[in-house]
């Protein structure tokens, strides 16, 4: 992942978190301090949280920051063919999971096109859309790694106790 793209995703996640924190804080102060609140605060926070999670998941994949069970693969280091076969199997499993996620998210996007949120009025398709985009992006990255024959990053072994 290029440094520019990494900075953009980090900035986008930080902006989502900042707006969410501000919206929730203001809403809490208004509710408990003045007996009123901003109804749009909850919808906005929910929408931003969903987008932040999927932007983060997409950004984490090329960094190798997703959960990894490298301790299961460490014994295969002395068997390069077995490790290569396992790498292919893992990449194909990631692509399969992404295809399933993308298919389900697409169905939800289509359903959400006809309905709108209660307060803000945005199309409900905006809630599953980041899952669709994330699944497509990760599947393409995994496919690219598979085509290029990239080895798995076993650098997480230092985290194993």
VMD Tcl script that builds the backbone (N, CA, C; Angstrom):
set m [mol new atoms 483]
animate dup $m
set s [atomselect $m all]
$s set {name element resname resid chain x y z} {
  {N N UNK 1 A 0.864 -1.175 0.000}
  {CA C UNK 1 A 0.000 0.000 0.000}
  {C C UNK 1 A 0.903 1.228 0.000}
  {N N UNK 2 A 0.590 2.143 -0.855}
  {CA C UNK 2 A 1.431 3.334 -0.951}
  {C C UNK 2 A 1.255 4.204 0.292}
  {N N UNK 3 A 2.268 4.981 0.538}
  {CA C UNK 3 A 2.252 5.851 1.725}
  {C C UNK 3 A 1.125 6.879 1.651}
  {N N UNK 4 A 0.841 7.380 0.461}
  {CA C UNK 4 A -0.237 8.361 0.289}
  {C C UNK 4 A -1.589 7.739 0.607}
  {N N UNK 5 A -1.810 6.539 0.094}
  {CA C UNK 5 A -3.071 5.851 0.368}
  {C C UNK 5 A -3.204 5.519 1.854}
  {N N UNK 6 A -2.109 5.141 2.464}
  {CA C UNK 6 A -2.114 4.833 3.901}
  {C C UNK 6 A -2.486 6.080 4.704}
  {N N UNK 7 A -1.910 7.214 4.342}
  {CA C UNK 7 A -2.219 8.459 5.047}
  {C C UNK 7 A -3.670 8.869 4.837}
  {N N UNK 8 A -4.181 8.647 3.626}
  {CA C UNK 8 A -5.587 8.988 3.335}
  {C C UNK 8 A -6.544 8.134 4.156}
  {N N UNK 9 A -6.286 6.828 4.211}
  {CA C UNK 9 A -7.179 5.960 4.994}
  {C C UNK 9 A -7.090 6.295 6.477}
  {N N UNK 10 A -5.894 6.564 6.968}
  {CA C UNK 10 A -5.749 6.945 8.374}
  {C C UNK 10 A -6.481 8.253 8.668}
  {N N UNK 11 A -6.365 9.216 7.753}
  {CA C UNK 11 A -7.043 10.503 7.930}
  {C C UNK 11 A -8.562 10.335 7.885}
  {N N UNK 12 A -9.037 9.497 6.971}
  {CA C UNK 12 A -10.478 9.253 6.870}
  {C C UNK 12 A -11.011 8.596 8.136}
  {N N UNK 13 A -10.283 7.614 8.657}
  {CA C UNK 13 A -10.717 6.961 9.903}
  {C C UNK 13 A -10.674 7.940 11.072}
  {N N UNK 14 A -9.654 8.763 11.122}
  {CA C UNK 14 A -9.558 9.754 12.202}
  {C C UNK 14 A -10.688 10.767 12.115}
  {N N UNK 15 A -11.026 11.200 10.911}
  {CA C UNK 15 A -12.126 12.152 10.735}
  {C C UNK 15 A -13.452 11.527 11.167}
  {N N UNK 16 A -13.686 10.281 10.778}
  {CA C UNK 16 A -14.909 9.582 11.205}
  {C C UNK 16 A -14.972 9.505 12.723}
  {N N UNK 17 A -13.874 9.122 13.337}
  {CA C UNK 17 A -13.841 9.002 14.796}
  {C C UNK 17 A -14.056 10.348 15.475}
  {N N UNK 18 A -13.455 11.399 14.949}
  {CA C UNK 18 A -13.600 12.730 15.540}
  {C C UNK 18 A -15.040 13.222 15.448}
  {N N UNK 19 A -15.670 13.049 14.286}
  {CA C UNK 19 A -17.062 13.491 14.122}
  {C C UNK 19 A -17.979 12.668 15.025}
  {N N UNK 20 A -17.732 11.357 15.095}
  {CA C UNK 20 A -18.550 10.511 15.970}
  {C C UNK 20 A -18.421 10.932 17.424}
  {N N UNK 21 A -17.199 11.129 17.872}
  {CA C UNK 21 A -16.971 11.511 19.269}
  {C C UNK 21 A -17.626 12.847 19.589}
  {N N UNK 22 A -17.485 13.799 18.691}
  {CA C UNK 22 A -18.088 15.111 18.901}
  {C C UNK 22 A -19.613 15.018 18.918}
  {N N UNK 23 A -20.174 14.284 17.963}
  {CA C UNK 23 A -21.635 14.154 17.881}
  {C C UNK 23 A -22.202 13.481 19.132}
  {N N UNK 24 A -21.564 12.418 19.576}
  {CA C UNK 24 A -22.050 11.714 20.766}
  {C C UNK 24 A -21.871 12.568 22.011}
  {N N UNK 25 A -20.725 13.227 22.129}
  {CA C UNK 25 A -20.483 14.073 23.295}
  {C C UNK 25 A -21.511 15.199 23.391}
  {N N UNK 26 A -21.730 15.885 22.279}
  {CA C UNK 26 A -22.711 16.988 22.274}
  {C C UNK 26 A -24.094 16.461 22.609}
  {N N UNK 27 A -24.445 15.313 22.068}
  {CA C UNK 27 A -25.755 14.736 22.329}
  {C C UNK 27 A -25.920 14.356 23.799}
  {N N UNK 28 A -24.887 13.800 24.396}
  {CA C UNK 28 A -24.952 13.435 25.824}
  {C C UNK 28 A -25.108 14.685 26.679}
  {N N UNK 29 A -24.331 15.712 26.387}
  {CA C UNK 29 A -24.429 16.964 27.152}
  {C C UNK 29 A -25.829 17.563 27.014}
  {N N UNK 30 A -26.351 17.582 25.799}
  {CA C UNK 30 A -27.688 18.146 25.583}
  {C C UNK 30 A -28.765 17.319 26.276}
  {N N UNK 31 A -28.647 16.023 26.252}
  {CA C UNK 31 A -29.675 15.170 26.872}
  {C C UNK 31 A -29.679 15.285 28.384}
  {N N UNK 32 A -28.498 15.168 28.979}
  {CA C UNK 32 A -28.443 15.168 30.433}
  {C C UNK 32 A -28.396 16.562 31.030}
  {N N UNK 33 A -27.898 17.503 30.270}
  {CA C UNK 33 A -27.805 18.858 30.787}
  {C C UNK 33 A -29.030 19.707 30.508}
  {N N UNK 34 A -29.661 19.465 29.368}
  {CA C UNK 34 A -30.745 20.354 28.966}
  {C C UNK 34 A -32.037 19.627 28.603}
  {N N UNK 35 A -32.043 18.310 28.733}
  {CA C UNK 35 A -33.261 17.550 28.473}
  {C C UNK 35 A -33.648 17.482 27.003}
  {N N UNK 36 A -32.729 17.774 26.109}
  {CA C UNK 36 A -33.008 17.671 24.678}
  {C C UNK 36 A -31.845 16.936 24.021}
  {N N UNK 37 A -31.880 16.805 22.741}
  {CA C UNK 37 A -30.788 16.134 22.040}
  {C C UNK 37 A -30.907 16.334 20.555}
  {N N UNK 38 A -29.916 15.845 19.850}
  {CA C UNK 38 A -29.910 15.927 18.398}
  {C C UNK 38 A -30.190 14.517 17.879}
  {N N UNK 39 A -31.348 14.339 17.281}
  {CA C UNK 39 A -31.747 13.008 16.806}
  {C C UNK 39 A -30.791 12.488 15.730}
  {N N UNK 40 A -30.278 13.352 14.917}
  {CA C UNK 40 A -29.395 12.942 13.821}
  {C C UNK 40 A -28.051 12.416 14.331}
  {N N UNK 41 A -27.713 12.720 15.560}
  {CA C UNK 41 A -26.431 12.312 16.126}
  {C C UNK 41 A -26.272 10.793 16.131}
  {N N UNK 42 A -27.310 10.079 16.487}
  {CA C UNK 42 A -27.219 8.618 16.559}
  {C C UNK 42 A -27.077 8.001 15.178}
  {N N UNK 43 A -27.868 8.477 14.226}
  {CA C UNK 43 A -27.769 7.944 12.868}
  {C C UNK 43 A -26.413 8.253 12.249}
  {N N UNK 44 A -25.948 9.466 12.441}
  {CA C UNK 44 A -24.659 9.863 11.893}
  {C C UNK 44 A -23.535 9.032 12.504}
  {N N UNK 45 A -23.579 8.831 13.806}
  {CA C UNK 45 A -22.544 8.041 14.477}
  {C C UNK 45 A -22.542 6.601 13.988}
  {N N UNK 46 A -23.728 6.017 13.832}
  {CA C UNK 46 A -23.822 4.632 13.349}
  {C C UNK 46 A -23.249 4.521 11.940}
  {N N UNK 47 A -23.612 5.429 11.059}
  {CA C UNK 47 A -23.125 5.405 9.688}
  {C C UNK 47 A -21.607 5.576 9.633}
  {N N UNK 48 A -21.096 6.536 10.380}
  {CA C UNK 48 A -19.647 6.777 10.384}
  {C C UNK 48 A -18.880 5.605 10.989}
  {N N UNK 49 A -19.465 4.966 12.005}
  {CA C UNK 49 A -18.792 3.824 12.627}
  {C C UNK 49 A -18.661 2.677 11.636}
  {N N UNK 50 A -19.720 2.395 10.901}
  {CA C UNK 50 A -19.675 1.321 9.911}
  {C C UNK 50 A -18.615 1.621 8.850}
  {N N UNK 51 A -18.595 2.846 8.341}
  {CA C UNK 51 A -17.602 3.215 7.332}
  {C C UNK 51 A -16.190 3.143 7.903}
  {N N UNK 52 A -16.001 3.613 9.142}
  {CA C UNK 52 A -14.672 3.594 9.754}
  {C C UNK 52 A -14.159 2.156 9.893}
  {N N UNK 53 A -15.015 1.245 10.320}
  {CA C UNK 53 A -14.607 -0.146 10.499}
  {C C UNK 53 A -14.167 -0.769 9.173}
  {N N UNK 54 A -14.938 -0.561 8.117}
  {CA C UNK 54 A -14.597 -1.195 6.847}
  {C C UNK 54 A -13.438 -0.509 6.135}
  {N N UNK 55 A -13.285 0.787 6.295}
  {CA C UNK 55 A -12.089 1.453 5.762}
  {C C UNK 55 A -10.859 0.913 6.497}
  {N N UNK 56 A -10.982 0.751 7.800}
  {CA C UNK 56 A -9.876 0.204 8.589}
  {C C UNK 56 A -9.540 -1.223 8.212}
  {N N UNK 57 A -10.561 -2.039 7.976}
  {CA C UNK 57 A -10.321 -3.431 7.574}
  {C C UNK 57 A -9.627 -3.494 6.220}
  {N N UNK 58 A -10.036 -2.627 5.312}
  {CA C UNK 58 A -9.412 -2.589 3.991}
  {C C UNK 58 A -7.959 -2.129 4.095}
  {N N UNK 59 A -7.716 -1.131 4.916}
  {CA C UNK 59 A -6.352 -0.614 5.079}
  {C C UNK 59 A -5.459 -1.604 5.819}
  {N N UNK 60 A -6.037 -2.417 6.693}
  {CA C UNK 60 A -5.243 -3.356 7.487}
  {C C UNK 60 A -4.743 -4.541 6.666}
  {N N UNK 61 A -5.472 -4.912 5.617}
  {CA C UNK 61 A -5.089 -6.113 4.858}
  {C C UNK 61 A -3.686 -6.022 4.252}
  {N N UNK 62 A -3.374 -4.994 3.475}
  {CA C UNK 62 A -2.016 -4.973 2.894}
  {C C UNK 62 A -0.921 -4.749 3.928}
  {N N UNK 63 A -1.291 -4.224 5.069}
  {CA C UNK 63 A -0.298 -4.014 6.133}
  {C C UNK 63 A -0.022 -5.300 6.901}
  {N N UNK 64 A -0.840 -6.314 6.675}
  {CA C UNK 64 A -0.680 -7.576 7.406}
  {C C UNK 64 A -1.141 -7.465 8.844}
  {N N UNK 65 A -2.104 -6.592 9.105}
  {CA C UNK 65 A -2.540 -6.344 10.476}
  {C C UNK 65 A -3.818 -7.089 10.861}
  {N N UNK 66 A -4.335 -7.913 9.964}
  {CA C UNK 66 A -5.477 -8.736 10.332}
  {C C UNK 66 A -4.993 -9.888 11.193}
  {N N UNK 67 A -5.915 -10.532 11.849}
  {CA C UNK 67 A -5.573 -11.663 12.709}
  {C C UNK 67 A -4.850 -12.728 11.884}
  {N N UNK 68 A -3.762 -13.234 12.410}
  {CA C UNK 68 A -2.983 -14.239 11.701}
  {C C UNK 68 A -2.642 -15.386 12.648}
  {N N UNK 69 A -2.727 -16.593 12.131}
  {CA C UNK 69 A -2.367 -17.774 12.909}
  {C C UNK 69 A -1.033 -18.301 12.418}
  {N N UNK 70 A -0.032 -17.443 12.481}
  {CA C UNK 70 A 1.271 -17.810 11.941}
  {C C UNK 70 A 1.914 -18.948 12.724}
  {N N UNK 71 A 1.532 -19.113 13.976}
  {CA C UNK 71 A 2.120 -20.208 14.759}
  {C C UNK 71 A 1.742 -21.563 14.170}
  {N N UNK 72 A 0.614 -21.638 13.462}
  {CA C UNK 72 A 0.227 -22.883 12.807}
  {C C UNK 72 A 1.055 -23.142 11.551}
  {N N UNK 73 A 1.595 -22.074 10.980}
  {CA C UNK 73 A 2.366 -22.210 9.738}
  {C C UNK 73 A 3.870 -22.309 9.980}
  {N N UNK 74 A 4.326 -21.932 11.168}
  {CA C UNK 74 A 5.774 -21.939 11.434}
  {C C UNK 74 A 6.424 -23.305 11.207}
  {N N UNK 75 A 5.768 -24.418 11.569}
  {CA C UNK 75 A 6.409 -25.711 11.287}
  {C C UNK 75 A 6.612 -25.986 9.797}
  {N N UNK 76 A 5.877 -25.270 8.948}
  {CA C UNK 76 A 5.998 -25.486 7.501}
  {C C UNK 76 A 7.152 -24.706 6.873}
  {N N UNK 77 A 7.843 -23.911 7.663}
  {CA C UNK 77 A 8.955 -23.129 7.111}
  {C C UNK 77 A 10.036 -24.012 6.517}
  {N N UNK 78 A 10.241 -25.168 7.104}
  {CA C UNK 78 A 11.275 -26.077 6.589}
  {C C UNK 78 A 10.772 -26.899 5.401}
  {N N UNK 79 A 9.480 -26.730 5.073}
  {CA C UNK 79 A 8.884 -27.452 3.937}
  {C C UNK 79 A 8.299 -26.430 2.970}
  {N N UNK 80 A 9.130 -25.870 2.082}
  {CA C UNK 80 A 8.689 -24.775 1.226}
  {C C UNK 80 A 7.489 -25.102 0.331}
  {N N UNK 81 A 7.418 -26.324 -0.179}
  {CA C UNK 81 A 6.285 -26.669 -1.039}
  {C C UNK 81 A 4.979 -26.713 -0.249}
  {N N UNK 82 A 5.037 -27.247 0.941}
  {CA C UNK 82 A 3.836 -27.299 1.785}
  {C C UNK 82 A 3.402 -25.885 2.178}
  {N N UNK 83 A 4.381 -25.032 2.489}
  {CA C UNK 83 A 4.065 -23.642 2.842}
  {C C UNK 83 A 3.482 -22.905 1.635}
  {N N UNK 84 A 4.019 -23.163 0.458}
  {CA C UNK 84 A 3.493 -22.530 -0.744}
  {C C UNK 84 A 2.065 -23.007 -1.021}
  {N N UNK 85 A 1.809 -24.286 -0.858}
  {CA C UNK 85 A 0.455 -24.819 -1.058}
  {C C UNK 85 A -0.517 -24.223 -0.035}
  {N N UNK 86 A -0.071 -24.100 1.196}
  {CA C UNK 86 A -0.912 -23.514 2.243}
  {C C UNK 86 A -1.180 -22.035 1.950}
  {N N UNK 87 A -0.180 -21.345 1.425}
  {CA C UNK 87 A -0.353 -19.942 1.052}
  {C C UNK 87 A -1.430 -19.798 -0.015}
  {N N UNK 88 A -1.386 -20.648 -1.017}
  {CA C UNK 88 A -2.395 -20.623 -2.074}
  {C C UNK 88 A -3.772 -20.914 -1.486}
  {N N UNK 89 A -3.865 -21.906 -0.626}
  {CA C UNK 89 A -5.137 -22.258 0.015}
  {C C UNK 89 A -5.683 -21.098 0.846}
  {N N UNK 90 A -4.808 -20.446 1.578}
  {CA C UNK 90 A -5.231 -19.301 2.404}
  {C C UNK 90 A -5.716 -18.160 1.530}
  {N N UNK 91 A -4.975 -17.832 0.487}
  {CA C UNK 91 A -5.384 -16.744 -0.411}
  {C C UNK 91 A -6.722 -17.069 -1.091}
  {N N UNK 92 A -6.894 -18.314 -1.525}
  {CA C UNK 92 A -8.167 -18.702 -2.132}
  {C C UNK 92 A -9.313 -18.635 -1.120}
  {N N UNK 93 A -9.029 -18.975 0.124}
  {CA C UNK 93 A -10.051 -18.887 1.177}
  {C C UNK 93 A -10.441 -17.429 1.433}
  {N N UNK 94 A -9.466 -16.547 1.439}
  {CA C UNK 94 A -9.740 -15.119 1.621}
  {C C UNK 94 A -10.596 -14.603 0.469}
  {N N UNK 95 A -10.243 -14.971 -0.748}
  {CA C UNK 95 A -11.011 -14.529 -1.917}
  {C C UNK 95 A -12.432 -15.082 -1.855}
  {N N UNK 96 A -12.592 -16.345 -1.485}
  {CA C UNK 96 A -13.922 -16.940 -1.369}
  {C C UNK 96 A -14.759 -16.231 -0.318}
  {N N UNK 97 A -14.167 -15.963 0.836}
  {CA C UNK 97 A -14.895 -15.259 1.898}
  {C C UNK 97 A -15.290 -13.855 1.438}
  {N N UNK 98 A -14.408 -13.197 0.720}
  {CA C UNK 98 A -14.717 -11.852 0.211}
  {C C UNK 98 A -15.837 -11.878 -0.828}
  {N N UNK 99 A -15.839 -12.899 -1.674}
  {CA C UNK 99 A -16.913 -13.023 -2.667}
  {C C UNK 99 A -18.250 -13.215 -1.961}
  {N N UNK 100 A -18.272 -14.055 -0.942}
  {CA C UNK 100 A -19.514 -14.275 -0.185}
  {C C UNK 100 A -19.972 -12.996 0.511}
  {N N UNK 101 A -19.034 -12.295 1.129}
  {CA C UNK 101 A -19.366 -11.033 1.790}
  {C C UNK 101 A -19.860 -10.003 0.774}
  {N N UNK 102 A -19.195 -9.908 -0.350}
  {CA C UNK 102 A -19.582 -8.940 -1.381}
  {C C UNK 102 A -20.978 -9.262 -1.920}
  {N N UNK 103 A -21.260 -10.546 -2.131}
  {CA C UNK 103 A -22.574 -10.938 -2.638}
  {C C UNK 103 A -23.676 -10.549 -1.654}
  {N N UNK 104 A -23.476 -10.850 -0.382}
  {CA C UNK 104 A -24.467 -10.481 0.631}
  {C C UNK 104 A -24.597 -8.977 0.784}
  {N N UNK 105 A -23.482 -8.277 0.751}
  {CA C UNK 105 A -23.513 -6.818 0.881}
  {C C UNK 105 A -24.213 -6.196 -0.322}
  {N N UNK 106 A -23.954 -6.744 -1.517}
  {CA C UNK 106 A -24.616 -6.222 -2.715}
  {C C UNK 106 A -26.134 -6.371 -2.604}
  {N N UNK 107 A -26.576 -7.509 -2.112}
  {CA C UNK 107 A -28.014 -7.717 -1.934}
  {C C UNK 107 A -28.598 -6.685 -0.965}
  {N N UNK 108 A -27.858 -6.380 0.084}
  {CA C UNK 108 A -28.326 -5.387 1.045}
  {C C UNK 108 A -28.304 -3.971 0.461}
  {N N UNK 109 A -27.316 -3.692 -0.381}
  {CA C UNK 109 A -27.264 -2.385 -1.043}
  {C C UNK 109 A -28.495 -2.210 -1.929}
  {N N UNK 110 A -28.830 -3.234 -2.687}
  {CA C UNK 110 A -29.994 -3.167 -3.580}
  {C C UNK 110 A -31.270 -2.953 -2.774}
  {N N UNK 111 A -31.427 -3.689 -1.687}
  {CA C UNK 111 A -32.604 -3.521 -0.829}
  {C C UNK 111 A -32.626 -2.120 -0.225}
  {N N UNK 112 A -31.471 -1.612 0.158}
  {CA C UNK 112 A -31.380 -0.310 0.815}
  {C C UNK 112 A -31.602 0.878 -0.101}
  {N N UNK 113 A -31.589 0.650 -1.414}
  {CA C UNK 113 A -31.793 1.758 -2.351}
  {C C UNK 113 A -33.200 2.346 -2.239}
  {N N UNK 114 A -34.138 1.516 -1.856}
  {CA C UNK 114 A -35.539 1.951 -1.814}
  {C C UNK 114 A -35.977 2.502 -0.466}
  {N N UNK 115 A -35.097 2.448 0.524}
  {CA C UNK 115 A -35.482 2.973 1.834}
  {C C UNK 115 A -34.466 4.009 2.297}
  {N N UNK 116 A -34.942 4.879 3.163}
  {CA C UNK 116 A -34.101 5.970 3.652}
  {C C UNK 116 A -34.103 5.981 5.169}
  {N N UNK 117 A -33.033 6.525 5.741}
  {CA C UNK 117 A -32.952 6.611 7.197}
  {C C UNK 117 A -34.044 7.557 7.698}
  {N N UNK 118 A -34.451 7.335 8.927}
  {CA C UNK 118 A -35.594 8.056 9.484}
  {C C UNK 118 A -35.303 9.543 9.662}
  {N N UNK 119 A -34.154 9.881 10.214}
  {CA C UNK 119 A -33.887 11.267 10.575}
  {C C UNK 119 A -33.126 12.017 9.477}
  {N N UNK 120 A -32.004 11.485 9.056}
  {CA C UNK 120 A -31.166 12.179 8.082}
  {C C UNK 120 A -31.645 11.997 6.648}
  {N N UNK 121 A -32.358 10.925 6.385}
  {CA C UNK 121 A -32.907 10.708 5.059}
  {C C UNK 121 A -31.933 10.179 4.027}
  {N N UNK 122 A -30.754 9.703 4.443}
  {CA C UNK 122 A -29.822 9.145 3.468}
  {C C UNK 122 A -30.304 7.751 3.049}
  {N N UNK 123 A -29.939 7.306 1.853}
  {CA C UNK 123 A -30.344 5.962 1.415}
  {C C UNK 123 A -29.726 4.903 2.327}
  {N N UNK 124 A -30.509 3.937 2.723}
  {CA C UNK 124 A -30.007 2.895 3.617}
  {C C UNK 124 A -28.944 2.026 2.934}
  {N N UNK 125 A -28.789 2.189 1.641}
  {CA C UNK 125 A -27.735 1.471 0.913}
  {C C UNK 125 A -26.350 1.921 1.375}
  {N N UNK 126 A -26.257 3.075 2.015}
  {CA C UNK 126 A -24.954 3.557 2.493}
  {C C UNK 126 A -24.422 2.749 3.667}
  {N N UNK 127 A -25.282 1.992 4.347}
  {CA C UNK 127 A -24.795 1.170 5.459}
  {C C UNK 127 A -24.064 -0.091 4.990}
  {N N UNK 128 A -24.591 -0.881 4.044}
  {CA C UNK 128 A -23.840 -2.061 3.593}
  {C C UNK 128 A -22.804 -1.764 2.501}
  {N N UNK 129 A -22.840 -0.574 1.930}
  {CA C UNK 129 A -21.909 -0.234 0.852}
  {C C UNK 129 A -20.436 -0.385 1.250}
  {N N UNK 130 A -20.019 0.049 2.441}
  {CA C UNK 130 A -18.601 -0.134 2.776}
  {C C UNK 130 A -18.195 -1.599 2.884}
  {N N UNK 131 A -19.116 -2.471 3.271}
  {CA C UNK 131 A -18.796 -3.908 3.316}
  {C C UNK 131 A -18.537 -4.427 1.904}
  {N N UNK 132 A -19.348 -3.981 0.964}
  {CA C UNK 132 A -19.165 -4.379 -0.433}
  {C C UNK 132 A -17.818 -3.881 -0.954}
  {N N UNK 133 A -17.521 -2.613 -0.734}
  {CA C UNK 133 A -16.265 -2.036 -1.216}
  {C C UNK 133 A -15.058 -2.698 -0.556}
  {N N UNK 134 A -15.162 -2.961 0.728}
  {CA C UNK 134 A -14.075 -3.617 1.468}
  {C C UNK 134 A -13.833 -5.023 0.925}
  {N N UNK 135 A -14.911 -5.783 0.715}
  {CA C UNK 135 A -14.769 -7.150 0.216}
  {C C UNK 135 A -14.136 -7.167 -1.173}
  {N N UNK 136 A -14.558 -6.271 -2.030}
  {CA C UNK 136 A -13.990 -6.209 -3.381}
  {C C UNK 136 A -12.507 -5.834 -3.311}
  {N N UNK 137 A -12.186 -4.839 -2.500}
  {CA C UNK 137 A -10.788 -4.392 -2.396}
  {C C UNK 137 A -9.883 -5.488 -1.843}
  {N N UNK 138 A -10.310 -6.152 -0.781}
  {CA C UNK 138 A -9.477 -7.206 -0.187}
  {C C UNK 138 A -9.362 -8.394 -1.134}
  {N N UNK 139 A -10.452 -8.744 -1.823}
  {CA C UNK 139 A -10.389 -9.852 -2.786}
  {C C UNK 139 A -9.397 -9.536 -3.903}
  {N N UNK 140 A -9.419 -8.303 -4.392}
  {CA C UNK 140 A -8.477 -7.919 -5.447}
  {C C UNK 140 A -7.037 -7.941 -4.942}
  {N N UNK 141 A -6.819 -7.496 -3.707}
  {CA C UNK 141 A -5.456 -7.531 -3.152}
  {C C UNK 141 A -4.982 -8.968 -2.976}
  {N N UNK 142 A -5.872 -9.843 -2.480}
  {CA C UNK 142 A -5.501 -11.247 -2.294}
  {C C UNK 142 A -5.253 -11.922 -3.643}
  {N N UNK 143 A -6.068 -11.599 -4.638}
  {CA C UNK 143 A -5.871 -12.154 -5.978}
  {C C UNK 143 A -4.532 -11.696 -6.548}
  {N N UNK 144 A -4.197 -10.430 -6.361}
  {CA C UNK 144 A -2.918 -9.897 -6.834}
  {C C UNK 144 A -1.757 -10.607 -6.142}
  {N N UNK 145 A -1.887 -10.826 -4.839}
  {CA C UNK 145 A -0.839 -11.548 -4.107}
  {C C UNK 145 A -0.719 -12.987 -4.606}
  {N N UNK 146 A -1.858 -13.590 -4.923}
  {CA C UNK 146 A -1.861 -14.961 -5.432}
  {C C UNK 146 A -1.196 -15.032 -6.804}
  {N N UNK 147 A -1.530 -14.100 -7.674}
  {CA C UNK 147 A -0.951 -14.069 -9.020}
  {C C UNK 147 A 0.559 -13.833 -8.959}
  {N N UNK 148 A 0.969 -12.931 -8.078}
  {CA C UNK 148 A 2.403 -12.615 -7.963}
  {C C UNK 148 A 3.170 -13.679 -7.187}
  {N N UNK 149 A 2.441 -14.577 -6.518}
  {CA C UNK 149 A 3.099 -15.629 -5.745}
  {C C UNK 149 A 3.777 -15.128 -4.489}
  {N N UNK 150 A 3.222 -14.079 -3.905}
  {CA C UNK 150 A 3.808 -13.513 -2.684}
  {C C UNK 150 A 3.708 -14.503 -1.528}
  {N N UNK 151 A 4.767 -14.579 -0.769}
  {CA C UNK 151 A 4.783 -15.451 0.402}
  {C C UNK 151 A 3.979 -14.817 1.530}
  {N N UNK 152 A 3.507 -15.664 2.424}
  {CA C UNK 152 A 2.807 -15.152 3.601}
  {C C UNK 152 A 3.789 -14.465 4.524}
  {N N UNK 153 A 3.331 -13.440 5.196}
  {CA C UNK 153 A 4.163 -12.732 6.170}
  {C C UNK 153 A 4.121 -13.503 7.481}
  {N N UNK 154 A 5.212 -14.164 7.801}
  {CA C UNK 154 A 5.284 -14.904 9.063}
  {C C UNK 154 A 5.997 -14.099 10.128}
  {N N UNK 155 A 6.075 -12.792 9.954}
  {CA C UNK 155 A 6.768 -11.910 10.898}
  {C C UNK 155 A 6.038 -11.732 12.208}
  {N N UNK 156 A 4.846 -12.306 12.327}
  {CA C UNK 156 A 4.080 -12.156 13.561}
  {C C UNK 156 A 4.506 -13.138 14.632}
  {N N UNK 157 A 5.490 -13.989 14.316}
  {CA C UNK 157 A 5.906 -15.003 15.259}
  {C C UNK 157 A 6.452 -14.417 16.556}
  {N N UNK 158 A 6.909 -13.177 16.530}
  {CA C UNK 158 A 7.435 -12.566 17.739}
  {C C UNK 158 A 6.312 -12.280 18.726}
  {N N UNK 159 A 5.061 -12.212 18.213}
  {CA C UNK 159 A 3.921 -11.950 19.080}
  {C C UNK 159 A 3.436 -13.200 19.802}
  {N N UNK 160 A 3.918 -14.375 19.389}
  {CA C UNK 160 A 3.485 -15.636 19.973}
  {C C UNK 160 A 4.279 -15.873 21.252}
  {N N UNK 161 A 3.576 -16.229 22.296}
  {CA C UNK 161 A 4.257 -16.481 23.567}
  {C C UNK 161 A 4.336 -17.954 23.852}
}
mol reanalyze $m
mol bondsrecalc $m
mol representation Tube
mol addrep $m
